[in-house]
Amino acid sequence: MKLKVNKLFWFLRKDGDVLDSSRDKHLIIHQTLALGSMEDVQALFQKYGKEVICQEFKMPVNGLYAPAVFHFFEHILGVEIKNSEQYIKNIYGKISPRHS
């Protein structure tokens, strides 16, 4: 199965770049979990199954996930990621300590 450019893979060139569902499963799974709709996620589970998705989810992708999305899939997949800060994007920027 080859995936063409769509909303989840906007970074591909439109003139022929495709993702291979086997070779590029790490990218496909993380992009879909982090940025996809529920329909996208359902299709992902039908394509790969929970076991494969769990295996790929345990391999970090730096700063791709919003905090709530990451923790949602951590719960849904039944895994606890020790280094979750690698996965979560910093949506608030650097926080400075408050001065009294």
Summary of the structure (lengths in Angstrom):
residues: 100
radius of gyration: 15.4
end to end distance: 58.7
largest distance: 58.7
contacts: 227
relative contact order: 0.13
helix: 48%
strand: 6%
